[in-house]
Every structure is written in C-alpha cells, then in structure tokens.
Amino acid sequence: MNQRLNDKPCGGNDGQKRGLQKPERLDWRLRRFDELPSRQLYAILAARLEVFVVEQNCPYQDLDGLDSIARHLSAWTSRGELAAYARILPPETRFEQPSIGRVLTVFPRRRSGLGIELMHRAIAAAAEAFPGHDVRISAQRYLQEFYRRLGFEIDSQPYLEDGIPHVEMQLPVERARRETNQATDGST
C-alpha cells in the first residue's frame, strides 16, 4: 500500500504560536541510563511522550529497549524543569554508526536556538564517546534543512517511520570531530 509522504509530522501543531522564552542559563548533563535520577528519567520520558506521541498525534512504542545502552543528554532549568533532550546510541545498535535521536526541546523553548545548541552538544558527545565514526540520524523530513545546516547529509530515500516521513542523514567524522574540538574550547 502506497502512503503519500509529506513534509510535516502527522497531527502537528503548525497553527499554534511558539512560546519564546528569554535566555536562561541551563544545566547540561550527559548521563548513562543507570546514572539518571528517577525524577529526571520521569521528566525525560514524559517529554518524549508529549512531543513524539501527543503533539504529533502518532502513537508508537517510544520505549524501544535502547535507553539502557544510550547516553542521555539533557538541559535543565534552575527550577529543575527539562528544557531539551537527545539520546545518543552506540554503533551497531540502531545503525552501524553511532546515532542521535529522540531530539526535542520543550514547547515554551522552541525557536530560541536551544535546538542548535542541543545538537552541537550531542554531536560533540557522540564524537567523543565513539571517535572515528560518522554520526547518523533518522530525521523527520520537515526538519532536514535544520540538520543540513549542522552538516548532516541526506543518505537515503524518504521513508515512513511510525507514520511520519523521514530520511536518514549522516554527519561525516571530520565534521563531528570539529564539534568536539569546539565543545572543548568552549565555543559552542
């Protein structure tokens, strides 16, 4: 059965205004699953459910068995609220290369530049943890330009994943290495 691929997530909130927030110093944390305090894990899973299931109106099994082997990058406000999150998987799990997924910023913080900072930090974390590898993502098609600006290149034909059009994209190892150098220089 052929399904039409479009460039928007199913059931998205395109008509809603994005809540812009003034910059706030965030506490960035990179942890393995067993290092996540239960309240932070709960906040992360609740945000993933809100963004990927509720907002996009696309029911799917978010808990895929890979969280326990992932590194979890998160940004927290001074009030202990989750602002942004990404999951970094090792090579030979979802893809041959290490990958970044479950990328999100909470609704009030979108369109503030936080997503770019999150991805710079996630790329640097992946490159540091798994040196010498390209970094791979499965990107929703409507976000492919966002990821292209970060250096990712489309590496597949469009396909449906959980009812949403996606493309696979890859960041060459040289670019990932630069992100690591920028992060250690403090210039991200």
C-alpha positions as CSV (number, residue, x, y, z in Angstrom):
1,M,0.0,0.0,0.0
2,N,1.5,3.4,-1.0
3,Q,1.3,6.1,1.5
4,R,1.8,9.7,0.5
5,L,4.9,11.3,2.1
6,N,4.6,14.9,3.0
7,D,6.9,17.2,4.9
8,K,5.0,17.7,8.1
9,P,4.6,15.4,11.1
10,C,1.1,13.9,11.4
11,G,-1.2,15.9,13.5
12,G,1.4,18.6,14.2
13,N,0.7,21.9,15.9
14,D,1.6,24.1,13.0
15,G,-1.1,26.6,13.7
16,Q,0.0,27.3,17.3
17,K,2.3,30.1,18.2
18,R,5.6,29.0,19.6
19,G,6.3,30.2,23.1
20,L,9.6,32.2,23.0
21,Q,11.5,32.4,26.3
22,K,14.3,34.7,27.2
23,P,17.7,33.0,27.5
24,E,18.3,31.3,30.8
25,R,21.5,29.6,32.0
26,L,20.8,25.8,31.7
27,D,22.5,22.9,33.5
28,W,23.6,20.5,30.8
29,R,24.0,16.8,31.8
30,L,25.2,13.8,29.9
31,R,24.4,10.5,31.7
32,R,24.1,6.8,31.2
33,F,20.7,5.3,31.9
34,D,21.6,3.9,35.3
35,E,23.0,7.3,36.4
36,L,19.7,9.1,35.8
37,P,17.9,10.1,39.0
38,S,14.3,8.7,38.9
39,R,12.7,12.2,38.7
40,Q,14.9,13.2,35.8
41,L,14.1,9.9,34.0
42,Y,10.4,10.5,34.5
43,A,10.6,14.1,33.2
44,I,12.6,12.9,30.1
45,L,10.1,10.1,29.3
46,A,7.1,12.4,29.9
47,A,8.6,15.0,27.5
48,R,9.3,12.3,24.9
49,L,5.7,11.1,25.2
50,E,4.3,14.7,25.0
51,V,6.4,15.6,21.9
52,F,6.5,12.4,19.8
53,V,3.2,10.8,20.7
54,V,0.7,13.5,21.8
55,E,1.9,16.6,19.8
56,Q,2.5,14.7,16.7
57,N,-0.6,12.6,17.2
58,C,1.3,9.5,16.3
59,P,1.0,6.6,18.7
60,Y,4.1,4.4,18.8
61,Q,6.2,2.5,21.3
62,D,8.7,5.1,22.5
63,L,10.3,2.7,25.0
64,D,12.2,0.6,22.5
65,G,14.7,-1.2,24.8
66,L,17.6,1.1,23.7
67,D,17.6,3.6,26.6
68,S,19.6,1.3,28.9
69,I,22.6,1.4,26.5
70,A,22.3,5.0,25.5
71,R,23.8,8.2,26.7
72,H,21.2,10.8,27.6
73,L,22.0,14.5,27.1
74,S,19.6,16.9,28.8
75,A,19.4,20.6,29.7
76,W,17.7,21.6,32.9
77,T,16.4,25.0,34.2
78,S,17.3,26.4,37.6
79,R,13.8,25.2,38.7
80,G,14.6,21.6,37.7
81,E,12.5,21.5,34.6
82,L,13.6,19.8,31.4
83,A,14.3,22.2,28.6
84,A,15.9,19.9,25.9
85,Y,16.9,16.3,25.4
86,A,18.7,14.0,23.0
87,R,19.6,10.3,23.1
88,I,22.9,9.1,21.8
89,L,23.2,5.4,20.8
90,P,26.5,3.5,20.3
91,P,27.4,2.0,17.0
92,E,25.8,-1.3,16.0
93,T,22.6,-0.6,17.8
94,R,20.1,1.2,15.7
95,F,22.6,1.9,12.9
96,E,26.1,0.8,12.1
97,Q,27.3,4.2,13.2
98,P,26.6,6.0,16.5
99,S,23.3,7.9,16.3
100,I,21.4,10.8,17.8
101,G,17.7,10.5,18.3
102,R,14.7,11.5,20.4
103,V,15.8,15.1,19.9
104,L,13.4,17.6,21.5
105,T,13.1,21.0,23.0
106,V,10.0,21.5,25.3
107,F,7.3,23.7,23.7
108,P,8.0,27.0,25.5
109,R,11.7,26.9,24.5
110,R,11.3,26.2,20.8
111,R,12.6,28.7,18.2
112,S,15.1,30.1,20.8
113,G,18.3,28.5,19.3
114,L,18.3,25.8,22.0
115,G,17.8,23.0,19.4
116,I,21.0,24.1,17.7
117,E,22.9,24.1,21.0
118,L,21.5,20.7,21.9
119,M,22.6,19.2,18.6
120,H,26.1,20.8,18.8
121,R,26.5,19.2,22.2
122,A,25.0,15.9,21.1
123,I,27.4,15.7,18.1
124,A,30.3,16.5,20.4
125,A,29.3,13.9,22.9
126,A,28.8,11.2,20.2
127,A,32.2,12.1,18.6
128,E,34.0,12.0,22.0
129,A,32.4,8.7,23.1
130,F,32.8,7.0,19.7
131,P,35.8,8.6,17.9
132,G,36.5,7.9,14.3
133,H,32.8,7.3,13.4
134,D,30.4,9.3,11.3
135,V,27.2,10.2,13.2
136,R,23.8,9.1,11.9
137,I,20.3,10.3,12.5
138,S,16.8,9.4,11.2
139,A,15.4,12.9,10.6
140,Q,11.8,13.9,10.1
141,R,11.7,15.3,6.6
142,Y,10.3,18.6,7.6
143,L,13.5,19.1,9.8
144,Q,16.0,18.0,7.2
145,E,17.1,21.6,6.4
146,F,17.8,22.2,10.2
147,Y,20.1,19.2,10.2
148,R,21.7,20.1,6.9
149,R,22.8,23.4,8.4
150,L,24.5,21.4,11.1
151,G,26.5,19.5,8.4
152,F,24.4,16.3,8.0
153,E,23.9,14.9,4.5
154,I,20.9,13.0,3.3
155,D,21.8,9.4,2.9
156,S,18.5,7.6,2.0
157,Q,15.3,7.9,0.1
158,P,12.3,9.2,2.1
159,Y,10.5,6.5,4.1
160,L,7.7,6.3,6.7
161,E,8.6,5.6,10.3
162,D,5.7,5.4,12.7
163,G,3.6,7.2,10.0
164,I,5.9,10.2,9.7
165,P,8.1,10.9,6.6
166,H,11.8,10.5,7.5
167,V,15.2,10.4,5.8
168,E,18.5,9.0,7.1
169,M,21.2,11.6,7.4
170,Q,24.9,11.3,8.2
171,L,27.5,13.7,9.6
172,P,31.0,12.9,8.3
173,V,33.5,12.1,11.0
174,E,35.6,15.2,10.2
175,R,32.7,17.5,11.0
176,A,31.8,15.5,14.1
177,R,35.5,15.9,15.3
178,R,35.3,19.7,14.8
179,E,32.2,19.8,17.0
180,T,34.2,18.0,19.7
181,N,37.0,20.5,19.4
182,Q,34.6,23.4,19.6
183,A,32.9,22.0,22.7
184,T,36.2,21.5,24.5
185,D,37.3,25.0,23.5
186,G,34.1,26.4,25.0
187,S,33.0,28.0,21.7
188,T,29.6,26.2,21.3
